[in-house]
Amino acid sequence: MDYSVSFWNRIARRYAASPISDLDAYEQKLSVTRNYLHPEMKVLEFGCGTGSTAILHAPLVKYYHAIDVSPRMVDIALEKIEAKPMPNLTFEVAALEEFVAERGAYDALLGLNILHLMNAPQAAIEQVFALLKPGGVFISTTACLSDTMPLVRYVTPVGKWLRLIPRVQMLTFSQLLDWLQHAGFVIEYCDPPYSKHHSGFIVATKPM
Ligand SMILES: C[S@@+](CC[C@H](N)C(=O)[O-])C[C@H]1O[C@@H](n2cnc3c(N)ncnc32)[C@H](O)[C@@H]1O
């Protein structure tokens, strides 16, 4: 399957060095996320990139496993914890679509800035639902380009062909909410995208 791995490998160092575009919004999302994390939890983050968010959240839970399809991204994540290892935080090179775990293995899944980059986001949401325990929580941040930058659809095929961008889905926020509810999730919290720099943020739970 095409996961745009070569693109993510190529930009990994630049991605690691680039500042967070909206620090206030990022901190607000961290803060809301922390309300759902507890010390006994087993957490999986997919598309973890260079591990910055995983490193912040891991101390709050029992076990935090972070996966990313790009080996270069994971290398950088591992470098970050080399000097100060975190025993309950593990990184692995893996695509969510090929990640093997028991159904109901996790208390929480995080997918941050990733669903819009996946080949089949709706199938990914269903996979997340299966990986969660009843009562588990899915926390996601997703660029909803059809809402915030609709004209981008005309340039993405060329950008992808020139290898300047990865595969990108033109999602809407309401489509994401529909897919989550269709999978069986209950929406607990949502913050719709309001500008091209702002992604949609959703907390959804799997009913008991
Ligand atoms: C935009 S970056 C987001 C990184 C991080 N979550 C963040 O918010 O900064 C997207 C990341 O998802 C990874 N990725 C893309 N498709 C993936 C997939 N199918 N499974 C796992 N990781 C994937 C890429 O390698 C990249 O590191």
The ligand as an SDF file (V2000), in Angstrom:
LIG
                    3D

 27 29  0  0  0  0  0  0  0  0999 V2000
    1.3410   15.3910    9.6560 C   0  0  0  0  0  0  0  0  0  0  0  0
    2.3470   14.1930   10.4420 S   0  0  0  0  0  0  0  0  0  0  0  0
    1.6820   14.2760   12.0990 C   0  0  0  0  0  0  0  0  0  0  0  0
    2.6780   13.8660   13.1270 C   0  0  0  0  0  0  0  0  0  0  0  0
    2.1970   14.0770   14.5670 C   0  0  0  0  0  0  0  0  0  0  0  0
    1.0360   13.2710   14.8660 N   0  0  0  0  0  0  0  0  0  0  0  0
    1.9060   15.5160   14.8030 C   0  0  0  0  0  0  0  0  0  0  0  0
    0.7580   15.8720   15.0770 O   0  0  0  0  0  0  0  0  0  0  0  0
    2.8430   16.3290   14.7100 O   0  0  0  0  0  0  0  0  0  0  0  0
    1.6720   12.6800    9.8760 C   0  0  0  0  0  0  0  0  0  0  0  0
    2.4650   11.4720   10.3270 C   0  0  0  0  0  0  0  0  0  0  0  0
    1.7050   10.2990   10.0580 O   0  0  0  0  0  0  0  0  0  0  0  0
    2.5510    9.2860    9.5500 C   0  0  0  0  0  0  0  0  0  0  0  0
    1.6890    8.3750    8.7730 N   0  0  0  0  0  0  0  0  0  0  0  0
    1.1370    8.5930    7.5650 C   0  0  0  0  0  0  0  0  0  0  0  0
    0.3520    7.5590    7.2060 N   0  0  0  0  0  0  0  0  0  0  0  0
    0.4100    6.6710    8.2310 C   0  0  0  0  0  0  0  0  0  0  0  0
   -0.1990    5.4090    8.4750 C   0  0  0  0  0  0  0  0  0  0  0  0
   -1.0110    4.8570    7.5660 N   0  0  0  0  0  0  0  0  0  0  0  0
    0.0640    4.7670    9.6470 N   0  0  0  0  0  0  0  0  0  0  0  0
    0.9130    5.3290   10.5590 C   0  0  0  0  0  0  0  0  0  0  0  0
    1.5310    6.5200   10.3720 N   0  0  0  0  0  0  0  0  0  0  0  0
    1.2710    7.1930    9.2420 C   0  0  0  0  0  0  0  0  0  0  0  0
    3.6050   10.0290    8.7590 C   0  0  0  0  0  0  0  0  0  0  0  0
    4.7930    9.2860    8.6340 O   0  0  0  0  0  0  0  0  0  0  0  0
    3.7960   11.2880    9.6030 C   0  0  0  0  0  0  0  0  0  0  0  0
    4.8130   11.1300   10.5520 O   0  0  0  0  0  0  0  0  0  0  0  0
  1  2  1  0
  2  3  1  0
  2 10  1  0
  3  4  1  0
  4  5  1  0
  5  6  1  0
  5  7  1  0
  7  8  2  0
  7  9  1  0
 10 11  1  0
 11 12  1  0
 11 26  1  0
 12 13  1  0
 13 14  1  0
 13 24  1  0
 14 15  1  0
 14 23  1  0
 15 16  2  0
 16 17  1  0
 17 18  1  0
 17 23  2  0
 18 19  1  0
 18 20  2  0
 20 21  1  0
 21 22  2  0
 22 23  1  0
 24 25  1  0
 24 26  1  0
 26 27  1  0
M  CHG  2   2   1   9  -1
M  END
$$$$
